[in-house]
Amino acid sequence: MNVADPRALREVLRRHGVRAATSLGQRFLVDRAVLSAIVDAAELSPDDDVLEVGPGPGVLTAALAARVRSVTAVEVDPRMVALLEETLAEHENVRIVQADALKVDLLGIAGRPITRIVANLPYVSMQDRHLLAREVLHDPEVALFAGEKGDELIRKLIEQAPAHLSSNGVLALEIGLNQSEGLAEFLRQKNYHDIELKKDYAGIARFLVARYG
């Protein structure tokens, strides 16, 4: 299944009852230019073992799987797990795990030393709850909200990732609106380097890529 095809993606999302909170900038990654930029920034090789946190419908997962030895995709939402089992069925080097990546042993889940971590964690602020469409609010809160400022889970992962990354490993993060400056500074404070900001097809800053070690 080509989940990078917007029409195919809309259909599979509809069948699984999954929606993105587009009013707050949340979009599932389908833009091929942005997809290529993220994959290229990670400097992937056939020897890489990638941990993906919050894989969404699997668009980026499939692109990663085509370049690396293995991808372990960790998703907390059971609806998304069911969707991923469909969209990634053809990728034998992808393992899907239903778990909260911030509460489990990531090294134990991955099986091999992690050389790259890619994350799309919830980044909606509880303060912005009123901006969400009514149908989106039917989704589990764990899939939408990340504290009062919306970056709580991302900051936790930034703090935890160095314990799981191999030397000079890469952390790639999808971020919310108006979060780029604060999170880039937080990455610097935590001794990450080579920090890059990537924009989506609408010119909105949506991805941070950094190295550690």
C-alpha positions in Angstrom: 0.0 0.0 0.0 1.4 3.4 -0.9 0.4 5.4 2.1 2.3 8.4 0.8 -0.5 8.8 -1.7 -2.8 11.4 -0.1 -5.9 9.8 -1.5 -4.9 6.3 -0.2 -4.0 7.9 3.1 -7.4 9.6 3.5 -9.1 6.4 2.8 -7.2 4.3 5.4 -7.5 7.0 8.0 -11.3 7.2 7.4 -11.6 3.4 7.8 -9.7 3.4 11.1 -11.5 6.5 12.4 -8.3 8.6 12.8 -8.2 12.4 12.3 -5.4 15.0 12.5 -5.9 18.2 14.5 -5.2 20.4 11.4 -6.5 23.6 13.1 -3.4 23.4 15.3 -0.9 22.5 12.5 -1.1 18.8 13.1 -0.8 17.0 9.7 0.3 13.5 8.9 3.5 13.7 6.9 2.8 13.2 3.2 4.8 16.0 1.6 7.6 14.2 -0.4 10.0 17.1 -0.2 9.8 17.3 3.6 9.9 13.5 3.8 13.1 13.5 1.8 14.6 16.3 3.8 14.0 14.4 7.1 15.4 11.1 5.8 18.4 12.8 4.2 19.1 14.8 7.4 19.3 11.6 9.4 22.1 10.4 7.2 20.8 6.8 7.1 22.8 3.7 6.2 21.9 0.1 5.7 23.5 -0.6 9.1 21.2 1.7 11.0 18.6 0.6 13.5 15.9 3.2 14.0 13.5 3.8 16.8 10.4 5.7 15.7 8.2 7.1 18.4 4.7 8.1 17.2 4.9 6.8 13.6 1.5 8.1 12.6 0.1 6.2 9.6 3.5 5.0 8.6 4.5 7.3 5.8 7.9 8.1 7.3 8.3 4.6 8.7 8.1 3.2 5.2 10.7 5.6 3.9 13.0 4.8 6.8 12.5 1.0 6.3 13.7 1.3 2.7 17.1 2.7 3.8 17.9 1.0 7.1 18.4 -2.5 8.6 15.5 -2.2 11.0 12.8 0.1 12.3 11.0 -0.3 15.6 7.8 1.8 15.6 6.4 2.6 19.0 2.8 3.8 19.2 0.6 4.2 22.2 -2.8 4.6 20.5 -4.3 1.2 19.7 -6.2 2.6 16.7 -2.9 3.7 15.1 -1.4 0.3 15.8 -4.1 -1.4 13.9 -3.7 1.1 11.1 0.1 0.6 11.0 -0.3 -3.2 10.8 -2.2 -2.6 7.6 0.0 0.2 6.0 3.3 -1.5 6.9 2.4 -5.1 6.2 4.8 -5.3 3.3 7.9 -4.1 5.3 9.5 -7.1 6.9 12.1 -5.1 8.7 9.5 -3.0 10.6 8.4 -4.1 14.1 5.3 -2.3 15.6 5.1 -2.1 19.4 2.1 -0.7 21.3 3.6 1.1 24.3 4.3 4.5 25.9 7.9 5.1 24.7 8.5 7.5 27.6 7.6 4.8 30.2 9.2 1.6 28.8 12.8 0.4 28.3 13.5 1.6 24.8 16.7 -0.5 24.5 14.7 -3.6 25.4 12.1 -2.8 22.8 14.5 -2.1 20.0 16.6 -5.2 20.5 19.7 -3.6 18.9 21.7 -0.4 19.8 19.7 2.6 18.5 21.5 4.8 16.0 18.6 7.0 15.1 15.4 8.2 17.0 12.6 9.8 15.0 9.6 11.1 17.0 6.1 12.5 16.3 4.8 13.0 19.9 1.6 14.8 20.8 2.4 18.5 20.8 -1.0 20.2 21.4 -1.3 22.4 24.5 -4.1 21.9 26.9 -4.6 25.7 26.6 -5.5 25.2 22.9 -8.2 22.5 23.6 -10.9 24.9 22.6 -9.4 25.3 19.1 -9.9 21.7 18.2 -12.7 20.5 16.1 -15.5 18.7 18.0 -14.9 15.4 16.2 -11.1 15.5 17.0 -12.0 15.8 20.7 -13.5 12.3 20.6 -9.9 11.0 20.2 -8.0 9.8 23.4 -6.3 12.7 25.1 -3.1 10.8 25.2 -3.0 11.0 21.4 -3.5 14.8 21.4 -2.2 16.7 24.4 1.2 17.2 25.9 0.9 19.4 29.0 0.1 23.1 29.4 2.6 24.2 26.8 2.3 21.3 24.4 6.0 20.4 24.5 6.2 18.4 27.7 6.6 15.0 26.0 9.1 16.2 23.5 11.2 17.7 26.2 11.1 14.4 28.1 12.3 12.5 25.0 15.1 15.1 24.5 16.3 14.4 28.0 15.9 10.6 27.7 17.3 10.0 24.2 21.0 10.3 25.0 20.8 7.2 27.2 19.5 5.2 24.2 21.4 6.6 21.3 24.7 5.3 20.0 27.6 7.7 19.6 26.8 10.7 17.4 23.2 9.4 17.0 20.5 11.5 15.5 17.2 12.7 17.1 14.6 13.9 14.7 11.4 15.6 16.1 8.1 16.8 14.7 7.1 19.9 16.6 4.0 22.1 17.0 3.4 25.7 16.0 5.6 28.2 17.7 7.7 25.6 19.5 10.9 25.7 17.3 12.9 28.4 19.2 12.2 27.0 22.7 12.9 23.4 21.8 16.1 24.3 19.8 17.4 26.1 22.8 16.5 23.2 25.0 18.4 20.8 22.7 21.5 23.1 23.0 21.2 23.1 26.8 21.2 19.3 26.8 24.4 19.2 24.7 22.9 18.3 21.3 24.7 19.7 18.3 24.2 20.2 14.5 20.7 21.4 15.3 18.6 22.0 12.1 15.1 23.3 11.6 13.0 21.9 8.7 9.8 23.5 7.3 6.8 21.7 5.8 5.2 22.4 2.4 3.3 25.4 3.9 6.6 27.0 5.1 5.8 26.2 8.7 8.7 25.1 11.0 7.7 21.6 11.9 10.9 19.5 12.3 14.0 19.7 14.5 17.0 17.4 13.7 20.0 17.2 16.1 22.9 15.0 17.0 24.2 13.8 20.4 27.6 12.6 21.4 
